[in-house]
Amino acid sequence: MDNRDDIREFLASRRARITPDQAGLPDFGGSRRVAGLRRAEVAMLAGVSPDYYIRLERGNLSGVSDHVLDAVCRALRLDEAERSHLFDLARTANTGPRAHRRAAKQRQQVRPGTRHLLDAMTEAPAFVRNGRLDILAANRLGEALFSLAFDTAARPANLARFCFLDPRAGEFHPGWDDAADTTVALLRTEAGRDPYDRALTDLVGELVTRSDDFRVRWGAHDVRLHHTGVKRFQHPVVGRIDLGFEAMPMPADPGLTLTAYSAGPGTPASDALRLLASWAATTHQPEAAPGTGV
């Protein structure tokens, strides 16, 4: 297994969205047989030979230098998330699956200290997830906020499966299209980091097979950084609740992210969180023992 197809489709899709005018190239009129830039035009903008760029877009990033990757990023006008994704694809192309499998074994464990930190966050819904969007641990408010996602026998609860396969997700996410776009972009980003993750490959295969909405989005090869913002929810118990979030990668646990939600004091969302906490106190059942992995 390698990532040549992902490299080829990602570069081609980014090239197709840029017009000559956007790239600052002269338009001599006439019809163009390709959407966006031609390969030779990207090569010229990046300062490499057409043959070399064709090699890259065919999926061969073996031995490519950071200098060339930076030049391609500029030529294709990649944003920060896309640039990181291209570098991930290149790094994966130059390492074997064994190194990725070793790393995977080390990054799926939620340490007791992290579990204690989650439990200490009594006024903010919070959870720890991996790159596949498995929720590996959550505090009481986190489980209450995502009670619909936890309302299944499958463990760990998975946010992507919930988003695309649970009919209640459309109501829970009032902005479902944006939630769906973000979900797929996060999975696509993770696939660039580690195409050898068998569990991720199985998850993507399941979603591609069972959801047309997922399949179309997956084919777009969009990636996204998702560190902060506002999420809108329509909770079945407390109703509409708009929460700010911070998604923080955990340096001591590579591959894991701590996500926490908050509401400003005196806001309707703050009142809804208090109501959610009261409901959670009467219904809470521990999800897993501290330190549980997958």
Steps between C-alpha positions, in 0.01 A plus 500: 500500500625851419354849473566574132131525414442748783796713387389498138138586574586766757742685272269472199202628696694802630630577150150479352360774722749773400442707187788656304373841604517406868853374448603822323552329164401658169183372337546471126139409440368184342362194673690310767470124514572484872331661797732747667872505433691269272779289648759698305364822649531368853854386420589847376351668808687255728830537315536133410501321167168378356626142507588529869161643594325231296693245705374663820139512386517135402543431870877468528620723785793274584807710578332834433658787694321740733611782268313346208195425714491862616518615137212270402297628796548856381418414139179324602413770757457243777378617838660393828298180532565400139870575530526281811307227318738503203800477732329210683447322169866550412622380839283189476631432148853495638437272799374146521188366668697348786586839651137609480379181665746548788375855552137387486554255785624783721233763440168338586532487878327756723724546803353513853624857531299601194195323639536693827532826307178429311315421822625823657339701217156507661359803316621425147408207276829337397629186337816345359489365145742342258546579131221258402260710713457222757411650838741319730403680821252771600394678814142493627393812309673375186306175512180695565557741211570214258249261657360410157844391377544288814151350453635190329657172605808565287807622686681724468231744389601646165402851391528423128267200518254708700515790254441293186317186612270615781179666374489715815825676407323741264292639785782492755720703262285794374786581262537139388675578171779683677526226763518240223764697306712538814466132592620382159779759488632379836495137385668593171768688697559195719520274196780720368691456824458124511352310204608177671247534782286193435220617731482833314498324163217273617303798632535693174404190300189454712394863463571513126285190455211609721480876443481686169554828689826368640617354168459832315682694770779244527566529128554877531827446694432802721695538825454741786657621823242489776639658814244760612158634410131476588283190473120502487307211650132411536511278806202268558476606867617862526421621148712748303846559642784692330841431652852619433756225471875453525657188348848450646744235375666320789880510458554225756254275315564536126187446294259597779306826529324649801188694402315720751186713462402812690232768520528864597361592845140613500428367151218262401770241430626535858149435631471201268830359630373522858183318398711241317712450814187443710371246249839328482516467879184289494586284201879467499647154457882475477611416147831333573760450767787748516775427252284297264640489147371356174 
